[in-house]
Amino acid sequence: MKHLVEEQGLQDQFEIASAATSTEEIGNPVYPPARRKLAEHGIGCQGKTARQMTINDYHYYDLIIVMDLNNVRNLKRLLGEDTEHKVKLLMDYTDRPGEVADPWYTGDFEATWQDVLEGCEGLLKNCIFAHKTT
């Protein structure tokens, strides 16, 4: 998403962060196959490590975008109810609502890349449209 926003010259209009909904990868760098897939598309992630989502994140950010229903369940355990209706599935911003293909189980990082790209493009269009109409 950061890459798409930068390509559009809109980085001053967005604050984008990433946080884990589970504790399994906290402190770990980006998973090597994911890092390689990002590098294929000119996206670096040097120095990035997983951190835990917090209640402060929930209150600070306008949207909390998740990849799958497992993330939704984890957030509910972490944060309680989504009283501000901020938690959204990324693929709901596409013509194929649902979950992002999980490469942890499939090993198919290309399918995940395509889902995430399509979702981020749809999300960005939605944000730009919403901004123009307000």
C-alpha positions in Angstrom: 0.0 0.0 0.0 2.8 2.4 0.8 4.3 1.7 -2.6 1.1 2.5 -4.4 0.5 5.6 -2.4 4.0 6.8 -3.2 3.6 6.1 -6.9 0.5 8.4 -6.8 2.4 11.1 -4.9 -0.1 10.9 -2.0 2.3 9.9 0.8 1.5 13.1 2.7 -2.2 12.2 2.8 -1.8 8.7 4.3 -0.1 7.1 7.4 0.3 3.4 6.8 1.6 0.9 9.4 1.6 -2.8 9.8 1.0 -4.8 13.0 0.5 -8.5 13.8 -2.7 -9.8 15.2 -0.9 -12.8 16.8 2.3 -13.1 18.8 3.9 -15.8 16.7 6.2 -13.6 14.6 6.8 -10.6 16.9 10.3 -9.3 16.4 10.9 -11.4 13.3 11.9 -9.9 10.0 9.7 -10.2 6.9 9.5 -13.9 5.9 12.1 -14.6 3.3 9.8 -15.8 0.5 7.6 -12.7 1.0 10.7 -10.5 1.0 11.7 -12.0 -2.3 8.3 -11.5 -3.8 8.3 -7.8 -2.7 11.8 -7.3 -4.1 10.6 -8.7 -7.5 8.3 -5.6 -7.6 10.9 -3.1 -6.4 9.5 -3.0 -2.8 12.1 -3.2 0.0 11.4 -4.2 3.6 14.9 -3.9 5.1 14.8 -3.5 8.8 11.1 -4.3 9.1 10.1 -6.5 12.0 6.7 -7.7 13.2 5.1 -5.9 16.1 1.9 -6.5 18.0 -1.3 -4.6 17.3 -2.4 -2.5 20.2 -5.6 -0.8 21.4 -3.8 2.5 20.8 -3.4 1.5 17.2 -7.1 0.8 17.0 -8.0 4.3 18.3 -5.3 6.1 16.3 -5.9 4.7 12.8 -9.0 5.4 10.7 -9.0 1.9 9.2 -7.7 -1.5 10.3 -7.3 -3.7 7.2 -6.9 -7.4 7.7 -6.2 -10.3 5.4 -8.5 -13.0 6.7 -11.1 -13.9 9.2 -8.5 -15.4 11.5 -7.1 -11.8 11.9 -10.6 -10.6 12.7 -10.9 -13.2 15.5 -7.5 -12.4 16.8 -8.3 -8.7 16.9 -11.5 -9.3 18.7 -9.6 -11.2 21.4 -6.9 -8.5 21.6 -9.1 -5.4 21.4 -12.7 -6.4 22.1 -15.6 -5.4 19.8 -15.0 -3.2 16.7 -17.2 -0.5 18.1 -15.9 2.1 15.7 -16.4 -0.2 12.7 -12.8 0.2 11.5 -11.9 -3.5 10.8 -12.2 -4.4 7.2 -11.1 -7.3 5.0 -8.7 -6.1 2.3 -10.5 -8.2 -0.4 -13.7 -6.4 0.3 -12.3 -3.6 -1.7 -12.2 -5.8 -4.8 -14.8 -7.6 -7.0 -13.8 -10.8 -5.1 -14.7 -10.2 -1.4 -13.3 -12.7 1.0 -9.9 -13.6 2.3 -6.4 -13.0 0.9 -4.8 -16.3 -0.2 -2.5 -17.4 2.7 1.0 -18.4 1.4 1.9 -19.9 4.8 -0.3 -22.8 3.9 -0.1 -22.8 0.1 3.4 -21.6 -0.6 1.9 -19.6 -3.4 3.3 -16.1 -2.9 2.3 -15.0 -6.4 -1.4 -15.6 -5.6 -1.0 -13.7 -2.4 0.8 -10.9 -4.2 -2.0 -10.6 -6.7 -4.7 -10.6 -4.0 -2.9 -7.9 -1.9 -2.2 -5.8 -5.0 -5.8 -5.9 -6.1 -7.0 -5.2 -2.6 -4.7 -2.3 -2.1 -5.5 -0.8 -5.5 -9.2 -1.0 -4.6 -8.7 0.4 -1.1 -6.7 3.3 -2.6 -9.4 4.1 -5.1 -12.0 4.0 -2.3 -10.0 6.3 -0.1 -9.4 8.8 -3.0 -13.1 8.7 -3.9 -14.2 9.2 -0.3 -11.8 12.1 0.1 -13.2 13.8 -3.1 -16.8 13.5 -1.9 -16.2 15.0 1.6 
